[in-house]
Amino acid sequence: MAKRLTILGRVQGVGFRYSMVEEAQRLGVTGWVRNRRNGAVEAVVDGTPDAVEAMLAWARSGPRGARVTDVQVSEVPENFQRFELWPTE
């Protein structure tokens, strides 16, 4: 089961999405990430339970320059072949 993340705080304009793609590749996680027009970053991460938990831990702090104030998590019935950067929605 994949997890949908809504990451709030100062998470746009700090390289969050690109850093998340790199971290997902390092952990072997699939899914996607995109900016939201409301200033949040949204992502879906899928992989082994340990890899998904590691990705969640990373998302709670993000890259240097980010200030994460909250990560909202829900389960979604999706799976993916790779981790992709999606356009803003």
N, C-alpha and C positions, 0 to 999 in steps of 0.2 A: 504494500500500500504506500503510495506516494504521499508526501506532505506538501501542502500549499502554505507558503510563508508570505505574510505581509509585514514588511520591515519599515518601521517608522523612525523618524528623527532626521538628522542631517545626513541623508543617504544618497542624495543626488548631487552630481558635480564633484564627487570625491573618488571616482573610479570604482564605485561599489560593484556595478554589474561586471566589469571586466575582471576585477579581482575575484568575484564569485565564480566566473567561468573557469579561471585558473585553479581555484580551490576545488571545484567540482571535478575537474580533470585529474587533479592530484589524488583525490579520494575515490575516483571511479564512480561518481554519482552522475546520473542522467537527469534530464528535465530541461528547464528553461528559466530565464530571468528577464525582467523588463522594468522600466520606469513606469510609474503611473502618473497621470496628470495632476493628481492631488499631492504630489511630493514624496509618495511612498515608493518603495521597490517591492515588486511582487515576484515570487519565484515558486516553482514546483521542483522538488528534489525527490529522486527515487534511487534506491540502491539497497545494499544490505542494511540491516538495522544499525550496525555500528557506524557505517559510513554516513547514513542520514543523520544520526545523532551528532557526529563530528561536524557535519555541515550546519546543523542547527546551532551548535556551540560557536562556530565561526561567525554565523549570521548575527549573533547577539553582540558582537563587537565590530565586525566588518574590517575594512582596510584602514590604514592610517588616514586620518582626516575625517573619518565618519564618526558620528555620535548617535548611536542607536539608542532610542528610548523605549522601544517595545518591538517584540516579534510575536505576531499572532499566527498560530499554527492550527491547521485543520487537515484531516485526512481526505485524500481524493483517490478514486479508483482509476488511476492512469499509470502508464509506463512508457518509457522513451528509449530510443536507441543511442542518443548522445545528449550532451548538455549544450543548449543553444541560447544565443542572445536574441531576444525578440524585440520588435519595435515598441515604442511607447504607446500606451493605450489609456 
